[in-house]
Amino acid sequence: MTGRVQTAVRIALFALAALFLALGTLNGGAREVFAKAAAICSECIGLG
């Protein structure tokens, strides 16, 4: 691959990753992940 093509592929993948992060956040995915992580941590230390 040439340098320009490789750079274009990297930029496209970065943009796609940013899009998926934004969609997941807007969809409420971050809230669900945080709630599950907090529940697991609470169980590990014996609070839940």
Backbone bond lengths (Angstrom), bond angles and torsions (degrees), N, CA, C in turn:
res aa  C-N    CA-C-N  psi(-1)  N-CA   C-N-CA  omega(-1)  CA-C   N-CA-C  phi
1 M - - - 1.447 - - 1.523 109.28 -
2 T 1.291 115.40 142.07 1.456 118.50 177.61 1.524 109.34 -79.99
3 G 1.296 115.59 165.49 1.455 121.02 -177.74 1.523 113.03 -62.18
4 R 1.325 116.55 -37.50 1.479 119.78 -178.62 1.518 111.17 -69.78
5 V 1.320 116.56 -40.10 1.471 120.49 179.86 1.520 109.49 -67.26
6 Q 1.316 116.46 -42.88 1.456 120.83 179.93 1.529 110.48 -62.40
7 T 1.299 117.16 -41.50 1.460 120.91 177.93 1.521 110.92 -64.52
8 A 1.318 117.24 -41.61 1.463 121.01 179.37 1.527 110.96 -64.25
9 V 1.319 116.76 -39.98 1.471 120.35 178.59 1.516 110.11 -65.14
10 R 1.322 117.51 -42.21 1.473 120.72 178.96 1.523 111.48 -62.77
11 I 1.315 116.79 -42.67 1.469 120.64 179.46 1.526 110.44 -65.11
12 A 1.330 116.80 -41.76 1.469 120.52 179.56 1.520 110.78 -64.11
13 L 1.327 117.91 -42.56 1.463 120.64 179.06 1.525 111.63 -66.60
14 F 1.325 116.59 -38.48 1.459 120.19 177.08 1.522 110.91 -63.39
15 A 1.329 116.83 -43.67 1.463 120.96 179.09 1.526 110.67 -63.86
16 L 1.324 116.84 -40.22 1.467 120.77 178.42 1.522 110.97 -64.84
17 A 1.323 117.23 -41.98 1.467 121.24 178.02 1.526 110.70 -63.11
18 A 1.326 117.23 -42.89 1.465 121.19 178.50 1.524 110.74 -63.14
19 L 1.321 116.87 -39.24 1.461 121.06 177.94 1.526 110.74 -62.78
20 F 1.336 117.06 -45.77 1.460 120.14 179.91 1.532 111.62 -65.46
21 L 1.322 117.62 -37.16 1.466 120.05 176.24 1.532 110.86 -63.27
22 A 1.315 116.64 -43.43 1.463 120.43 179.72 1.525 110.88 -64.91
23 L 1.323 117.03 -43.90 1.466 120.06 179.45 1.524 111.56 -63.91
24 G 1.323 117.37 -41.35 1.455 120.90 178.60 1.513 112.26 -64.40
25 T 1.320 116.25 -38.93 1.462 120.24 178.32 1.522 111.13 -67.77
26 L 1.309 116.64 -43.59 1.466 120.49 179.27 1.528 111.75 -67.49
27 N 1.328 116.36 -27.12 1.458 121.97 -179.08 1.532 111.93 -79.38
28 G 1.322 118.00 -9.48 1.462 121.22 -178.85 1.514 112.89 92.88
29 G 1.304 117.70 10.11 1.457 121.16 -178.19 1.516 113.04 -65.21
30 A 1.321 117.64 -37.61 1.462 120.90 -179.67 1.518 110.41 -64.40
31 R 1.301 117.71 -37.99 1.465 121.92 179.22 1.523 110.60 -64.07
32 E 1.341 116.35 -42.80 1.457 120.62 179.83 1.520 111.33 -65.50
33 V 1.322 117.11 -42.81 1.462 121.00 -179.98 1.527 109.91 -63.51
34 F 1.328 117.71 -43.66 1.460 120.87 178.82 1.523 110.98 -63.12
35 A 1.325 117.70 -42.26 1.467 120.93 -179.91 1.527 110.66 -63.28
36 K 1.317 117.47 -42.50 1.469 120.63 178.88 1.523 110.68 -66.08
37 A 1.326 116.90 -41.99 1.466 120.34 179.80 1.522 110.99 -63.99
38 A 1.324 117.26 -40.91 1.459 120.55 178.89 1.523 110.85 -65.40
39 A 1.329 117.10 -38.51 1.463 120.40 178.83 1.523 110.89 -66.22
40 I 1.318 117.08 -41.59 1.466 120.38 178.98 1.525 110.18 -64.79
41 C 1.317 117.84 -44.01 1.461 120.70 179.98 1.531 111.12 -64.35
42 S 1.317 116.66 -38.46 1.458 120.03 178.88 1.528 110.84 -65.10
43 E 1.324 116.72 -37.84 1.455 119.80 177.66 1.512 111.49 -68.53
44 C 1.326 116.61 -37.55 1.476 120.41 -178.65 1.516 112.35 -63.46
45 I 1.331 117.60 -37.25 1.463 119.54 -177.99 1.530 111.37 -95.20
46 G 1.318 116.58 4.42 1.458 120.38 172.39 1.519 116.08 86.70
47 L 1.325 117.45 22.12 1.468 119.13 179.01 1.521 112.90 -94.93
48 G 1.302 117.72 -15.35 1.454 118.34 -174.22 1.446 110.95 -127.02
